[in-house]
Amino acid sequence: MAGYIKKIGDSYRVTFDYGTDTKGKRDRRSKNVSSKKEANALLSEFNTNLNRGIIVTSSKCTIKELMELWLKVHTKNKIWAETTLYGYENIIYKHLIPYLGEIELSKLTALHIQNYYNHLIDDNGLSPNTVHKHHICLKCAINYGKTQDLVYRNVLEAVVLPKIKPFVGGTYESSEIRQLLNKVNDTPIAIAVYLGSYLGLRRSEIIGLRWQFIDLENRTILIKEVRTSAGKKTIIKEPKNASSIRCIHIPADLHDALLKQKDEQAINQKVFKDQYINSDYVFTKNDGSPYRVNSLSEHFSNFLKKNNFKKIRLHDLRHSFASILYDKKVDLMSISEVLGHSNISTTSKIYTHRFDKTHKKTIDIMGLALEN
C-alpha cells in the first residue's frame, strides 16, 4: 500500500506516497481527518486510483531521463552484450528521444505510443518487425521505471502493435551451389562461400574463424569465436550460446579450399613482407588484415549480381545447407547440431516451412494408406 495512517491526538493523519524522482527523493503528502473511517477511505481511494494510473505522481521524470537512467544502470552492471547495447542506443537516441523524450513519464499515454509507432512506419519507413524491437525496448525501460516507483503502470499494455511480417529468404538447390562454387573459385570471397556452403556457418563464424581453430590433419574445425560489429566497432566474442560452440568435420573439397587459402596467404606474406598483418584469420585481405564485418555480405551480393546468379543473402547459404541436408534424409536433430542451434525446436521453427512447402511427403503417406 502506497501510504499509511497515523493517529495524532483526536485526529488521523493520512500520508500518501507518490513515489520517487530520478534523484531518489521520496514525495509524501499528508492530510488530517477527524475519523479513522474517513482516513481508511481516503487511503483506499488513493491506492485504487494509483493502481489504475489515475493518480499523477510528483515525479517530473521525462521519457528521456528514464531511458538514459535505464541505459546507465544496465551498462554499469554489464547486463547486455555490446551489440545489444548498441541496438538499444540506436533506438533510443535516433528515434525515441527525438519523438517522445520531453513527455513526462507520469503523463505518457497509450495514444502517445500508438502515434509514435505510426510515425515509425508512415514517416520513417520502418518495418513492423522493427517497430516490435522499439516496443520491447520501451516496455522494458518503463517496467524498470515501475520498479523504481517512477510510474505505477505500463501504458504499453494498451497499445496495438502492427502485425509482424515474417521474412523468408531464398535458397539454392545443390546444383546451384555447385555452379556458385565453380564460379567463385579464385575470387577474394571464395573461402567464405565454401565455408557457408559446406558447413552452413553464420557470417560472424566465417569472419571470426582463425587458423588456430582448424586442424587440417584431422580435418576438423572448432567454432569457438565470432566477429561481429556494433556500429563501427568490431567485437570478438564467444558464439551466442553453448550449442554454437561445436567441432565440425571438414569435407574433402573444403579441405582443398582451405589448403589453397593457406598457400595464398603464405605467398602474400612474402610479397608484403613487413607490411603483412599476421592476424591468423582465415578470411583476410591480401595484406593479411581481416575484412570489415559487413563487407562480406556486400562482396557476396555484388558477386551474385555481376555473375547473374539468383539473388540471395549470404545467410541464405546456411538455409540452403539445411534444406539440402533435409532433402537427403538427414534427421532434424543432426541438422540442428551441426548448425549450432540451442535446441531442435529452433531448427524446426526456422526451416520446416522451407523443407516441404507442398507437404508432399505427408500427403503421399495418406495416399498410400487409402490405396486399395
Kinemage of the C-alpha trace (Angstrom):
@kinemage 1
@onewidth
@group {chain A} dominant
@subgroup {mainchain}
@vectorlist {calphas} color= white
{ca met a 1} P 0.000 0.000 0.000
{ca ala a 2} L 1.381 3.415 -1.019
{ca gly a 3} L 0.868 5.331 2.218
{ca tyr a 4} L -0.094 4.925 5.854
{ca ile a 5} L -2.339 6.260 8.645
{ca lys a 6} L -1.167 7.648 11.981
{ca lys a 7} L -3.295 8.827 14.927
{ca ile a 8} L -2.380 12.350 16.029
{ca gly a 9} L -4.337 13.338 19.153
{ca asp a 10} L -8.044 13.267 18.277
{ca ser a 11} L -7.411 13.227 14.510
{ca tyr a 12} L -5.836 10.897 11.956
{ca arg a 13} L -3.044 11.787 9.575
{ca val a 14} L -3.167 10.077 6.160
{ca thr a 15} L 0.196 10.053 4.355
{ca phe a 16} L 0.098 9.440 0.588
{ca asp a 17} L 3.224 8.063 -1.087
{ca tyr a 18} L 3.664 9.465 -4.609
{ca gly a 19} L 6.922 7.638 -5.275
{ca thr a 20} L 10.393 8.979 -6.055
{ca asp a 21} L 12.052 11.117 -8.690
{ca thr a 22} L 15.134 10.232 -10.748
{ca lys a 23} L 17.340 11.508 -7.899
{ca gly a 24} L 15.736 9.083 -5.467
{ca lys a 25} L 13.931 11.782 -3.443
{ca arg a 26} L 10.683 10.497 -1.894
{ca asp a 27} L 7.454 12.511 -2.233
{ca arg a 28} L 4.964 12.021 0.557
{ca arg a 29} L 1.943 14.256 1.216
{ca ser a 30} L -0.322 14.242 4.250
{ca lys a 31} L -3.897 15.145 5.157
{ca asn a 32} L -5.553 15.243 8.587
{ca val a 33} L -9.103 13.940 9.048
{ca ser a 34} L -11.312 13.539 12.100
{ca ser a 35} L -12.129 9.815 11.928
{ca lys a 36} L -10.309 6.557 11.228
{ca lys a 37} L -13.091 5.525 8.845
{ca glu a 38} L -12.532 8.621 6.720
{ca ala a 39} L -8.751 8.049 6.809
{ca asn a 40} L -9.132 4.452 5.613
{ca ala a 41} L -11.485 5.563 2.848
{ca leu a 42} L -9.061 8.247 1.627
{ca leu a 43} L -6.069 5.901 1.600
{ca ser a 44} L -8.062 3.148 -0.113
{ca glu a 45} L -9.278 5.544 -2.794
{ca phe a 46} L -5.733 6.850 -3.317
{ca asn a 47} L -4.306 3.357 -3.821
{ca thr a 48} L -7.139 2.332 -6.141
{ca asn a 49} L -6.592 5.381 -8.327
{ca leu a 50} L -2.833 4.887 -8.156
{ca asn a 51} L -3.102 1.326 -9.441
{ca arg a 52} L -5.433 2.447 -12.228
{ca gly a 53} L -2.951 5.117 -13.279
{ca ile a 54} L -5.325 7.954 -12.420
{ca ile a 55} L -3.027 9.490 -9.822
{ca val a 56} L -0.315 11.627 -11.354
{ca thr a 57} L 2.846 11.205 -9.320
{ca ser a 58} L 5.002 14.168 -8.410
{ca ser a 59} L 7.940 12.812 -10.399
{ca lys a 60} L 8.805 15.077 -13.293
{ca cys a 61} L 10.873 12.321 -14.849
{ca thr a 62} L 10.692 12.521 -18.635
{ca ile a 63} L 10.944 9.679 -21.126
{ca lys a 64} L 14.434 10.938 -21.997
{ca glu a 65} L 15.526 10.809 -18.344
{ca leu a 66} L 14.056 7.343 -17.870
{ca met a 67} L 15.694 5.892 -20.978
{ca glu a 68} L 19.088 7.319 -20.041
{ca leu a 69} L 18.737 6.065 -16.455
{ca trp a 70} L 17.787 2.603 -17.738
{ca leu a 71} L 20.779 2.571 -20.098
{ca lys a 72} L 23.142 3.778 -17.369
{ca val a 73} L 22.111 1.111 -14.863
{ca his a 74} L 22.278 -1.750 -17.340
{ca thr a 75} L 25.569 -0.550 -18.828
{ca lys a 76} L 27.204 -0.129 -15.422
{ca asn a 77} L 26.207 -3.653 -14.392
{ca lys a 78} L 27.211 -5.099 -17.801
{ca ile a 79} L 23.866 -6.817 -18.223
{ca trp a 80} L 23.868 -6.585 -22.027
{ca ala a 81} L 26.293 -7.624 -24.724
{ca glu a 82} L 27.858 -4.704 -26.599
{ca thr a 83} L 25.777 -5.463 -29.694
{ca thr a 84} L 22.567 -5.356 -27.624
{ca leu a 85} L 23.594 -2.061 -26.025
{ca tyr a 86} L 24.372 -0.578 -29.447
{ca gly a 87} L 20.964 -1.615 -30.746
{ca tyr a 88} L 19.146 -0.035 -27.803
{ca glu a 89} L 21.195 3.170 -28.012
{ca asn a 90} L 20.378 3.423 -31.697
{ca ile a 91} L 16.643 3.102 -30.996
{ca ile a 92} L 16.698 5.484 -28.048
{ca tyr a 93} L 18.817 8.330 -29.399
{ca lys a 94} L 17.773 8.237 -33.055
{ca his a 95} L 14.062 7.658 -32.565
{ca leu a 96} L 12.573 7.513 -29.063
{ca ile a 97} L 14.084 10.625 -27.501
{ca pro a 98} L 13.537 12.921 -30.520
{ca tyr a 99} L 9.838 11.947 -30.645
{ca leu a 100} L 8.848 11.187 -27.024
{ca gly a 101} L 11.765 12.455 -24.949
{ca glu a 102} L 10.205 15.582 -23.435
{ca ile a 103} L 6.978 13.909 -22.305
{ca glu a 104} L 6.771 13.363 -18.558
{ca leu a 105} L 6.575 9.672 -17.732
{ca ser a 106} L 3.545 10.186 -15.498
{ca lys a 107} L 1.687 11.842 -18.397
{ca leu a 108} L 2.591 9.279 -21.049
{ca thr a 109} L -0.462 7.677 -22.656
{ca ala a 110} L -1.078 4.740 -24.960
{ca leu a 111} L -2.050 7.241 -27.659
{ca his a 112} L 1.431 8.805 -27.490
{ca ile a 113} L 2.950 5.385 -28.122
{ca gln a 114} L 0.453 4.487 -30.846
{ca asn a 115} L 1.229 7.716 -32.699
{ca tyr a 116} L 4.956 7.031 -32.295
{ca tyr a 117} L 4.635 3.583 -33.875
{ca asn a 118} L 2.579 5.029 -36.731
{ca his a 119} L 5.284 7.672 -37.212
{ca leu a 120} L 7.992 4.999 -37.440
{ca ile a 121} L 6.109 3.170 -40.198
{ca asp a 122} L 4.496 6.047 -42.108
{ca asp a 123} L 7.201 8.732 -41.860
{ca asn a 124} L 10.416 6.777 -41.324
{ca gly a 125} L 9.548 3.770 -43.463
{ca leu a 126} L 10.467 1.242 -40.774
{ca ser a 127} L 9.044 -2.270 -40.876
{ca pro a 128} L 6.539 -3.715 -38.364
{ca asn a 129} L 9.331 -6.066 -37.240
{ca thr a 130} L 11.492 -3.061 -36.315
{ca val a 131} L 8.563 -1.431 -34.507
{ca his a 132} L 8.356 -4.540 -32.331
{ca lys a 133} L 12.014 -4.009 -31.363
{ca his a 134} L 11.203 -0.426 -30.340
{ca his a 135} L 8.252 -1.766 -28.339
{ca ile a 136} L 10.445 -4.244 -26.449
{ca cys a 137} L 12.992 -1.519 -25.664
{ca leu a 138} L 10.393 0.962 -24.385
{ca lys a 139} L 8.403 -1.659 -22.479
{ca cys a 140} L 11.498 -2.892 -20.629
{ca ala a 141} L 12.504 0.662 -19.730
{ca ile a 142} L 9.057 1.559 -18.369
{ca asn a 143} L 8.903 -1.694 -16.418
{ca tyr a 144} L 12.212 -0.651 -14.878
{ca gly a 145} L 10.588 2.704 -14.063
{ca lys a 146} L 7.849 0.806 -12.213
{ca thr a 147} L 10.413 -0.973 -10.057
{ca gln a 148} L 11.833 2.438 -9.120
{ca asp a 149} L 8.378 3.854 -8.292
{ca leu a 150} L 8.688 6.398 -11.095
{ca val a 151} L 5.410 5.194 -12.595
{ca tyr a 152} L 2.709 2.798 -11.456
{ca arg a 153} L 1.587 1.207 -14.712
{ca asn a 154} L 2.951 0.473 -18.138
{ca val a 155} L 0.792 2.132 -20.784
{ca leu a 156} L 2.295 -0.070 -23.491
{ca glu a 157} L -0.064 -2.828 -22.387
{ca ala a 158} L -2.875 -0.884 -24.091
{ca val a 159} L -1.030 -0.343 -27.395
{ca val a 160} L -1.923 -2.246 -30.566
{ca leu a 161} L 1.199 -3.477 -32.355
{ca pro a 162} L 1.436 -3.893 -36.138
{ca lys a 163} L 1.435 -7.460 -37.381
{ca ile a 164} L 4.899 -8.903 -37.909
{ca lys a 165} L 5.693 -9.871 -41.469
{ca pro a 166} L 7.955 -12.938 -41.369
{ca phe a 167} L 10.953 -12.662 -43.665
{ca val a 168} L 11.516 -15.605 -45.983
{ca gly a 169} L 14.909 -15.619 -47.664
{ca gly a 170} L 15.874 -17.541 -50.755
{ca thr a 171} L 17.732 -20.833 -51.022
{ca tyr a 172} L 19.862 -22.569 -53.612
{ca glu a 173} L 19.467 -26.168 -54.647
{ca ser a 174} L 22.550 -28.402 -54.703
{ca ser a 175} L 23.046 -27.838 -58.461
{ca glu a 176} L 23.024 -24.057 -57.922
{ca ile a 177} L 25.512 -24.370 -55.057
{ca arg a 178} L 27.864 -26.342 -57.314
{ca gln a 179} L 27.627 -23.660 -60.008
{ca leu a 180} L 28.293 -20.981 -57.389
{ca leu a 181} L 31.364 -22.779 -56.023
{ca asn a 182} L 32.787 -23.280 -59.515
{ca lys a 183} L 32.356 -19.612 -60.354
{ca val a 184} L 33.593 -18.199 -57.058
{ca asn a 185} L 36.937 -20.009 -57.250
{ca asp a 186} L 39.958 -17.689 -57.466
{ca thr a 187} L 37.967 -14.740 -56.095
{ca pro a 188} L 38.681 -12.987 -52.762
{ca ile a 189} L 35.482 -14.365 -51.206
{ca ala a 190} L 35.981 -17.992 -52.315
{ca ile a 191} L 36.869 -19.455 -48.920
{ca ala a 192} L 33.990 -17.608 -47.232
{ca val a 193} L 31.478 -19.013 -49.735
{ca tyr a 194} L 32.948 -22.501 -49.307
{ca leu a 195} L 32.573 -22.286 -45.514
{ca gly a 196} L 28.995 -21.057 -45.800
{ca ser a 197} L 28.046 -23.691 -48.381
{ca tyr a 198} L 29.771 -26.785 -46.957
{ca leu a 199} L 29.282 -26.110 -43.234
{ca gly a 200} L 26.334 -23.703 -43.021
{ca leu a 201} L 28.336 -21.260 -40.903
{ca arg a 202} L 26.935 -17.923 -39.821
{ca arg a 203} L 28.620 -14.795 -41.183
{ca ser a 204} L 30.072 -13.976 -37.758
{ca glu a 205} L 31.536 -17.500 -37.594
{ca ile a 206} L 33.116 -17.215 -41.062
{ca ile a 207} L 34.539 -13.757 -40.331
{ca gly a 208} L 35.786 -14.892 -36.895
{ca leu a 209} L 37.391 -18.185 -37.938
{ca arg a 210} L 41.109 -18.419 -37.113
{ca trp a 211} L 43.653 -20.957 -38.266
{ca gln a 212} L 44.336 -21.902 -34.641
{ca phe a 213} L 40.849 -23.442 -34.550
{ca ile a 214} L 41.413 -25.571 -37.676
{ca asp a 215} L 43.066 -28.995 -37.596
{ca leu a 216} L 43.831 -29.719 -41.243
{ca glu a 217} L 45.490 -33.039 -40.438
{ca asn a 218} L 42.454 -34.443 -38.615
{ca arg a 219} L 40.032 -32.409 -40.757
{ca thr a 220} L 38.107 -30.590 -38.018
{ca ile a 221} L 37.059 -27.007 -37.424
{ca leu a 222} L 36.253 -25.712 -33.933
{ca ile a 223} L 33.681 -22.924 -33.883
{ca lys a 224} L 34.704 -21.116 -30.731
{ca glu a 225} L 34.910 -17.424 -31.595
{ca val a 226} L 32.911 -14.972 -33.698
{ca arg a 227} L 33.465 -11.465 -35.023
{ca thr a 228} L 30.566 -9.056 -35.179
{ca ser a 229} L 30.074 -5.305 -35.018
{ca ala a 230} L 28.296 -2.616 -33.035
{ca gly a 231} L 28.313 0.367 -35.325
{ca lys a 232} L 31.900 0.918 -36.411
{ca lys a 233} L 33.310 -1.098 -33.530
{ca thr a 234} L 34.374 -4.701 -34.189
{ca ile a 235} L 33.571 -7.138 -31.395
{ca ile a 236} L 35.261 -10.500 -30.847
{ca lys a 237} L 33.374 -12.828 -28.544
{ca glu a 238} L 32.178 -16.374 -27.955
{ca pro a 239} L 29.226 -17.653 -30.021
{ca lys a 240} L 25.697 -16.731 -28.959
{ca asn a 241} L 25.037 -19.920 -26.958
{ca ala a 242} L 26.827 -23.048 -25.716
{ca ser a 243} L 25.412 -25.154 -28.558
{ca ser a 244} L 27.032 -22.845 -31.099
{ca ile a 245} L 30.454 -23.886 -29.816
{ca arg a 246} L 30.958 -27.023 -31.876
{ca cys a 247} L 33.508 -29.149 -33.719
{ca ile a 248} L 32.727 -29.857 -37.391
{ca his a 249} L 34.264 -32.273 -39.871
{ca ile a 250} L 35.959 -30.793 -42.955
{ca pro a 251} L 34.852 -32.495 -46.204
{ca ala a 252} L 37.407 -33.113 -48.991
{ca asp a 253} L 36.571 -30.146 -51.253
{ca leu a 254} L 36.556 -27.702 -48.353
{ca his a 255} L 39.839 -29.182 -47.126
{ca asp a 256} L 41.392 -28.441 -50.539
{ca ala a 257} L 39.979 -24.913 -50.463
{ca leu a 258} L 41.471 -24.287 -47.021
{ca leu a 259} L 44.876 -25.575 -48.114
{ca lys a 260} L 44.694 -23.278 -51.139
{ca gln a 261} L 43.775 -20.309 -48.915
{ca lys a 262} L 46.687 -21.063 -46.577
{ca asp a 263} L 49.109 -21.254 -49.514
{ca glu a 264} L 47.851 -17.947 -50.920
{ca gln a 265} L 48.312 -16.244 -47.552
{ca ala a 266} L 51.873 -17.588 -47.389
{ca ile a 267} L 52.587 -16.116 -50.849
{ca asn a 268} L 51.070 -12.778 -49.841
{ca gln a 269} L 53.179 -12.738 -46.695
{ca lys a 270} L 56.337 -12.954 -48.835
{ca val a 271} L 55.065 -10.220 -51.161
{ca phe a 272} L 54.057 -7.774 -48.410
{ca lys a 273} L 56.975 -8.697 -46.082
{ca asp a 274} L 56.971 -6.377 -43.064
{ca gln a 275} L 53.706 -4.806 -44.188
{ca tyr a 276} L 51.870 -8.114 -43.865
{ca ile a 277} L 49.490 -8.377 -40.914
{ca asn a 278} L 49.583 -11.832 -39.362
{ca ser a 279} L 46.044 -11.782 -37.984
{ca asp a 280} L 45.584 -15.583 -38.030
{ca tyr a 281} L 42.165 -15.128 -39.635
{ca val a 282} L 41.209 -17.469 -42.476
{ca phe a 283} L 39.254 -14.909 -44.479
{ca thr a 284} L 41.544 -11.904 -45.000
{ca lys a 285} L 42.627 -9.282 -47.473
{ca asn a 286} L 45.868 -9.743 -49.413
{ca asp a 287} L 47.842 -7.948 -46.698
{ca gly a 288} L 46.549 -10.356 -44.047
{ca ser a 289} L 44.191 -7.904 -42.358
{ca pro a 290} L 40.647 -9.115 -41.633
{ca tyr a 291} L 37.742 -7.740 -43.634
{ca arg a 292} L 35.251 -5.344 -42.118
{ca val a 293} L 32.368 -7.441 -40.743
{ca asn a 294} L 29.633 -6.173 -43.082
{ca ser a 295} L 31.842 -6.148 -46.163
{ca leu a 296} L 31.488 -9.904 -46.742
{ca ser a 297} L 27.753 -9.555 -47.335
{ca glu a 298} L 28.394 -6.646 -49.692
{ca his a 299} L 31.044 -8.546 -51.686
{ca phe a 300} L 28.805 -11.608 -51.900
{ca ser a 301} L 25.843 -9.586 -53.155
{ca asn a 302} L 27.987 -7.825 -55.767
{ca phe a 303} L 29.433 -11.163 -56.924
{ca leu a 304} L 25.980 -12.665 -57.479
{ca lys a 305} L 24.794 -9.622 -59.393
{ca lys a 306} L 27.913 -9.451 -61.564
{ca asn a 307} L 27.680 -13.141 -62.477
{ca asn a 308} L 23.898 -13.270 -62.966
{ca phe a 309} L 23.160 -15.606 -60.068
{ca lys a 310} L 19.797 -15.634 -58.342
{ca lys a 311} L 19.763 -13.051 -55.569
{ca ile a 312} L 20.121 -14.469 -52.070
{ca arg a 313} L 21.723 -13.246 -48.861
{ca leu a 314} L 24.979 -14.656 -47.553
{ca his a 315} L 22.974 -16.100 -44.640
{ca asp a 316} L 20.839 -17.977 -47.167
{ca leu a 317} L 23.797 -20.274 -47.811
{ca arg a 318} L 23.107 -21.521 -44.283
{ca his a 319} L 19.440 -22.057 -45.154
{ca ser a 320} L 20.435 -23.826 -48.362
{ca phe a 321} L 22.793 -26.070 -46.377
{ca ala a 322} L 19.942 -27.137 -44.076
{ca ser a 323} L 17.460 -27.632 -46.922
{ca ile a 324} L 19.850 -29.794 -48.967
{ca leu a 325} L 20.631 -31.992 -45.952
{ca tyr a 326} L 16.942 -32.434 -45.208
{ca asp a 327} L 16.248 -33.415 -48.815
{ca lys a 328} L 18.974 -36.060 -48.435
{ca lys a 329} L 17.038 -37.573 -45.487
{ca val a 330} L 19.316 -36.238 -42.746
{ca asp a 331} L 17.329 -36.099 -39.497
{ca leu a 332} L 16.390 -32.751 -37.990
{ca met a 333} L 18.385 -33.330 -34.789
{ca ser a 334} L 21.632 -33.821 -36.718
{ca ile a 335} L 20.956 -30.701 -38.793
{ca ser a 336} L 20.235 -28.740 -35.607
{ca glu a 337} L 23.501 -29.847 -34.005
{ca val a 338} L 25.723 -29.011 -36.961
{ca leu a 339} L 24.041 -25.603 -37.305
{ca gly a 340} L 24.729 -24.905 -33.620
{ca his a 341} L 21.122 -24.266 -32.625
{ca ser a 342} L 20.311 -24.261 -28.915
{ca asn a 343} L 17.599 -26.884 -29.428
{ca ile a 344} L 15.787 -28.751 -32.187
{ca ser a 345} L 12.689 -26.559 -31.878
{ca thr a 346} L 14.734 -23.613 -33.171
{ca thr a 347} L 15.650 -25.589 -36.278
{ca ser a 348} L 12.087 -26.747 -36.762
{ca lys a 349} L 10.692 -23.214 -36.383
{ca ile a 350} L 13.135 -21.688 -38.862
{ca tyr a 351} L 13.337 -24.392 -41.502
{ca thr a 352} L 10.283 -26.679 -41.517
{ca his a 353} L 8.274 -24.379 -43.808
{ca arg a 354} L 11.209 -24.369 -46.252
{ca phe a 355} L 11.684 -28.109 -46.421
{ca asp a 356} L 8.409 -29.270 -47.959
{ca lys a 357} L 6.137 -26.383 -48.924
{ca thr a 358} L 3.568 -28.666 -50.620
{ca his a 359} L 3.690 -31.237 -47.793
{ca lys a 360} L 4.337 -33.883 -50.445
{ca lys a 361} L 5.708 -36.485 -48.052
{ca thr a 362} L 2.764 -36.154 -45.685
{ca ile a 363} L 0.127 -36.267 -48.416
{ca asp a 364} L 1.801 -39.187 -50.192
{ca ile a 365} L 1.649 -41.241 -46.991
{ca met a 366} L -2.078 -40.581 -46.770
{ca gly a 367} L -2.455 -41.527 -50.429
{ca leu a 368} L -0.712 -44.834 -49.817
{ca ala a 369} L -2.907 -45.503 -46.785
{ca leu a 370} L -6.069 -45.086 -48.871
{ca glu a 371} L -4.930 -47.226 -51.766
{ca asn a 372} L -6.843 -50.452 -52.320
